[in-house]
Amino acid sequence: MKRQPSIDIVRGIVMIIMALDHVRDLMHVDSITQSPTDLATTSPLLFFTRFITHLCAPTFVFLAGTSVYLSLQNKNNISETRTFLLKRGLWLLLAEFTLVNFGLFFDIGFHSLLFEVIAAIGFGFIALSLLLKIRSQTLGIIGLVILFFHNLLPLIPFAENSAVKTVLTPFFSPVVFPFSGRAFIMGYPPIPWLGIMLVGFATGKFFDLAEEKRKKLFTKIGLSALVLFTIIRFINIYGDPALWTTQKDSVFTFLSFMNVTKYPPSLLFCLVTLGVMFILLAFAERFHNAVKKVTLVYGKVPLFYFVVHFYVIHILTLFMLYLQGFSFSQFEFATGTFGRPKGVESGLSLGIIYLIWIFVVAILYKPCQYFGKYKAENQHWWLKYI
């Protein structure tokens, strides 16, 4: 089975969007002290600057599962695929806690160890490697069960300090484990994200369909997910731990309605983001050629782009601090503020954040293009892991 352009196009789109969120995280004037989804302090533009980037992580994880299915179909060798997934999963876990964490914090002491999307994909690959002999339809059903019902776990009346609760919680909910003056932060609880990956794996078989049939099917799935999101959200009983409420005006009431939970990814979060992803997949190959050309460049080298863009953004953040009058001795890398001093205003307005985002994406175009070409023309073993 040949490589599916729609997967790389959609992956490239969300990678471009992802950079906006990380520029905002590191450089926006209010990012250290305020949440962009806190309706008491946010603005509609800031809220949706954050909300649109919700699309990124579930799309990454879902398409990672889809790519595993397509790779397995190509190789038709479960043993070889299992070995590769185990190695790739372990490599991604290592990369998360070294390359990615350092790129995010620039903290040589690694005072904060974040388990985020790269580690979640690594965990998913390891788990999926052990499940390859199970039919894809069955894995898809397991994934859907996880997505639809993992929000029930907090409702189970475990004893407060029970061993079962202690063991299960990090797999389903964000937790922080302090140790030796440091902290391990489970930002992406692996089981809900594994559910997304399993559904992505099961969806891989639909890429056997002719383009027109696949387009119609993905459009139906995407629209159905969005309709189901609207119905469940309107009922306002289940699907997300944060219920929506009437706000000071209709705009903020709508923001409350759309303010779904990413940590962990709630059912409603998955429905709205994956619904949009399916629609993008349905029409990706019909986008304008210029759009396809650009997005394919980023979509073919996702890990390379992911790692490098953090370093570029962080270097720009330090440059910003110098321009704003801070000296290196004032930078705080061990506090989780990306070098920005606590208690002192720093950062840029949202308009400038958008300009820097465009700059970051633009300067990474050629490196991604060159690396993608090098990867396509060479067979070095290590290229499979980047």
LUMBA-894234 format. One record per residue (C-alpha): x, y, z; residue in three letters. Coordinates in steps of 0.1 Angstrom, whole numbers, padded with zeros to 4 digits, always signed. Each point is the difference from the previous one (the first is absolute). Layout:
! residues N
XYZALA ...
! end
This chain:
! residues 386
+0000+0000+0000MET +0015+0033-0010LYS +0004+0030+0023ARG -0033+0019+0006GLN +0004+0037-0009PRO -0031+0010+0020SER +0017-0012+0032ILE +0031+0021-0005ASP -0021+0030-0011ILE -0021-0001+0031VAL +0029-0007+0022ARG +0018+0030-0015GLY -0030+0022+0006ILE -0001-0008+0037VAL +0038+0004+0003MET -0002+0035-0014ILE -0029+0007+0025ILE +0020-0016+0028MET +0028+0026-0002ALA -0025+0027+0007LEU -0009-0016+0034ASP +0037-0004+0010HIS +0009+0036-0011VAL -0029+0012+0022ARG +0010-0023+0029ASP +0036+0013+0001LEU -0004+0036-0012MET -0035+0015+0007HIS -0001+0026+0027VAL -0026-0018+0020ASP +0009-0036-0006SER +0019-0005+0033ILE -0027+0015+0022THR -0033-0007-0018GLN -0017-0028-0018SER -0014+0008-0035PRO -0031-0020+0008THR -0007+0017+0033ASP -0032+0018-0009LEU +0005+0025+0028ALA +0032+0014-0016THR +0001-0011-0036THR -0012+0017-0032SER -0018-0017-0029PRO +0031+0003-0022LEU +0024-0014+0027LEU -0025-0028+0007PHE -0002-0012-0036PHE +0037+0004-0004THR +0003-0027+0025ARG -0031-0019-0010PHE +0010-0005-0036ILE +0032-0016+0011THR -0020-0027+0018HIS -0002-0016-0034LEU +0037-0008+0001CYS +0007-0027+0026ALA -0030-0023-0008PRO +0008+0002-0037THR +0036-0009+0006PHE -0009-0030+0022VAL -0029-0012-0023PHE +0021+0002-0031LEU +0029-0018+0018ALA -0023-0029+0005GLY -0012+0002-0037THR +0036+0000-0012SER +0007-0031+0021VAL -0029-0018-0018TYR +0013+0010-0034LEU +0035-0010+0008SER -0012-0034+0012LEU -0019-0004-0032GLN +0031+0008-0020ASN +0023-0023+0018LYS -0026-0027+0007ASN +0023-0011+0028ASN -0013+0002+0036ILE +0033-0009+0016SER +0020+0026-0019GLU -0026+0027+0007THR -0001-0009+0037ARG +0037+0003+0003THR +0001+0033-0017PHE -0029+0014+0021LEU +0017-0011+0032LEU +0033+0017-0010LYS -0018+0031-0013ARG -0021+0003+0031GLY +0030-0002+0023LEU +0018+0025-0022TRP -0029+0025+0002LEU -0001-0003+0038LEU +0037+0007+0002LEU -0003+0029-0025ALA -0029+0015+0021GLU +0020+0001+0032PHE +0032+0013-0016THR -0002+0018-0034LEU -0036+0013+0004VAL +0001+0008+0037ASN +0033+0019-0003PHE -0013+0018-0031GLY -0031+0011+0019LEU +0017+0012+0033PHE +0037+0004-0008PHE +0006-0013+0035ASP +0032-0020+0002ILE -0011-0013+0035GLY -0033-0014-0015PHE -0020+0011+0030HIS -0032-0006-0019SER -0005-0033-0019LEU -0031+0003-0022LEU -0018-0031-0014PHE -0017+0016-0030GLU -0010-0009-0035VAL +0032-0016-0012ILE +0001-0023+0031ALA -0037-0008-0004ALA +0007-0011-0036ILE +0030-0020+0012GLY -0021-0017+0027PHE -0027-0007-0026GLY +0025-0016-0024PHE +0012-0023+0027ILE -0036-0010+0010ALA -0010-0004-0037LEU +0030-0022-0006SER -0014-0025+0025LEU -0035+0001-0016LEU +0008-0005-0037LEU -0015-0034-0002LYS -0034+0013+0010ILE -0023+0009-0029ARG +0000+0037-0008SER -0038+0002+0004GLN +0004-0013+0036THR +0028+0025+0007LEU -0023+0027-0013GLY -0028-0010+0022ILE +0024+0000+0030ILE +0012+0034-0009GLY -0036+0013-0003LEU -0009-0015+0034VAL +0030+0019+0015ILE -0010+0033-0016LEU -0037-0003+0010PHE +0004-0012+0035PHE +0034+0010+0015HIS -0017+0031+0015ASN -0019-0023+0023LEU +0031-0010+0019LEU -0001+0031+0024PRO -0035-0010+0009LEU +0010-0034+0013ILE +0000+0002+0039PRO +0035-0012+0007PHE +0013+0003+0035ALA +0020+0033+0002GLU +0034-0018+0005ASN -0008-0033-0017SER +0028-0018-0019ALA -0023-0004-0030VAL -0007+0038-0002LYS +0037+0007+0005THR +0010-0023-0029VAL -0028+0009-0024LEU -0001+0038+0003THR +0033+0008-0019PRO -0012-0021-0029PHE -0033+0020-0003PHE +0005+0034+0016SER +0028+0026+0002PRO +0021-0003+0031VAL +0032+0014+0014VAL +0026-0021+0017PHE +0026+0021+0020PRO +0034-0016+0006PHE +0034+0014+0011SER -0010+0036-0007GLY -0014-0009-0034ARG -0033-0010-0014ALA -0013-0026-0024PHE -0031+0014-0016ILE -0024-0024-0017MET -0015+0025-0024GLY -0013-0025-0025TYR -0015-0029+0019PRO +0007-0029-0023PRO -0032-0021+0000ILE -0024+0026-0016PRO +0027+0008-0026TRP +0004-0037-0007LEU -0037-0001-0007GLY +0004+0026-0027ILE +0030-0019-0015MET -0020-0033-0001LEU -0029+0017-0018VAL +0025+0014-0024GLY +0015-0034-0006PHE -0034-0015-0007ALA -0008+0029-0024THR +0031-0009-0021GLY -0020-0026-0020LYS -0022+0028-0015PHE +0030+0012-0020PHE -0005-0031-0021ASP -0031+0016-0014LEU -0001+0021-0032ALA +0006+0037+0007GLU -0036+0010-0007GLU -0015-0027+0023LYS +0025+0009+0027ARG -0008+0037-0004LYS -0037-0007+0005LYS +0006-0024+0030LEU +0024+0024+0018PHE -0024+0029-0006THR -0029-0020+0016LYS +0022-0011+0029ILE +0012+0036+0006GLY -0034+0016-0002LEU -0015-0028+0022SER +0027+0007+0027ALA -0007+0037-0001LEU -0038-0005+0003VAL +0005-0025+0029LEU +0023+0025+0016PHE -0027+0027-0002THR -0028-0023+0014ILE +0021-0013+0029ILE +0014+0034+0008ARG -0035+0016-0001PHE -0014-0027+0024ILE +0029+0011+0023ASN +0001-0031+0023ILE +0028-0022-0013TYR +0029+0001-0024GLY +0022+0027+0017ASP +0008+0007+0036PRO -0005+0038-0007ALA -0037+0007-0006LEU -0009+0031-0020TRP -0018+0028+0017THR -0018+0032-0010THR +0025+0029-0001GLN -0001+0038-0001LYS -0010+0000-0036ASP -0007-0023-0029SER +0036+0000-0013VAL +0014-0012+0034PHE -0028-0025+0004THR +0011-0015-0034PHE +0036+0000+0013LEU -0012-0019+0031SER -0019-0025-0023PHE +0032-0006-0020MET +0024-0001+0030ASN +0006-0037+0001VAL +0027-0018+0020THR +0033-0012-0015LYS +0017-0013+0031TYR -0011-0028-0002PRO -0017+0002-0034PRO -0037-0002+0008SER -0025-0017-0022LEU -0012+0034-0012LEU +0035+0011-0007PHE +0006-0030-0021CYS -0033+0003-0019LEU +0006+0036-0010VAL +0036-0003-0009THR -0001-0033-0018LEU -0032+0011-0017GLY +0019+0029-0016VAL +0029-0023-0008MET -0022-0024-0019PHE -0014+0028-0021ILE +0036+0012-0008LEU +0009-0035-0010LEU -0030-0002-0022ALA +0010+0030-0020PHE +0037+0002+0004ALA +0009-0013-0034GLU -0023+0026-0016ARG +0016+0030+0017PHE +0018+0025-0022HIS +0033-0013-0013ASN +0019+0028+0018ALA -0015-0011+0033VAL +0008-0036-0006LYS +0035+0008-0010LYS +0008+0019+0031VAL -0018-0023+0025THR +0016-0031-0014LEU +0034+0014+0007VAL -0008+0002+0037TYR -0022-0031+0002GLY +0027-0023-0013LYS +0025+0008+0028VAL -0022+0003+0031PRO +0025-0009+0027LEU +0028+0021-0016PHE -0022+0030-0002TYR -0014-0005+0036PHE +0034-0001+0016VAL +0016+0028-0020VAL -0029+0024+0003HIS +0002+0000+0038PHE +0037+0010-0001TYR -0007+0028-0026VAL -0029+0014+0021ILE +0020-0002+0032HIS +0030+0018-0015ILE -0023+0027-0012LEU -0015+0002+0036THR +0035+0006+0015LEU +0006+0026-0027PHE -0033+0017+0009MET +0011+0001+0036LEU +0033+0016-0008TYR -0018+0027-0021LEU -0024+0006+0029GLN +0029+0009+0023GLY +0006-0033+0019PHE +0035-0013+0006SER +0009-0037-0001PHE +0003+0000+0038SER -0037+0008+0002GLN -0010-0030-0021PHE -0018-0027+0019GLU +0002-0034-0017PHE -0007-0023+0030ALA -0034+0014+0008THR -0019-0011-0031GLY -0003+0035-0014THR +0022-0006-0030PHE +0027+0025+0012GLY -0025+0028+0007ARG +0005+0015+0034PRO -0030-0005+0024LYS -0017+0030+0014GLY +0012+0024-0027VAL -0019+0007-0031GLU +0014-0012-0033SER -0013-0013-0033GLY -0017+0013-0031LEU -0035+0009-0011SER -0022-0025-0018LEU +0004+0018-0033GLY +0038-0003+0002ILE -0004-0037+0010ILE -0017-0006-0033TYR +0027+0017-0020LEU +0027-0021+0018ILE -0020-0031-0006TRP +0000+0006-0037ILE +0038+0008+0001PHE +0007-0033+0019VAL -0020-0021-0025VAL +0016+0018-0030ALA +0037-0004+0011ILE -0006-0038+0007LEU -0013-0006-0035TYR +0033-0005-0017LYS +0016-0021+0027PRO -0031-0023+0000CYS +0001-0001-0038GLN +0037-0009+0000TYR -0004-0026+0027PHE -0031-0015-0017GLY +0020-0004-0032LYS +0030-0015+0018TYR -0023-0025+0018LYS -0017-0010-0033ALA +0034-0005-0018GLU +0018-0019+0028ASN -0006-0033+0018GLN +0021+0006+0032HIS -0016-0020+0029TRP -0002+0031+0023TRP -0022+0019-0025LEU -0029-0023+0009LYS +0000+0015+0035TYR -0001+0037-0010ILE 
! end
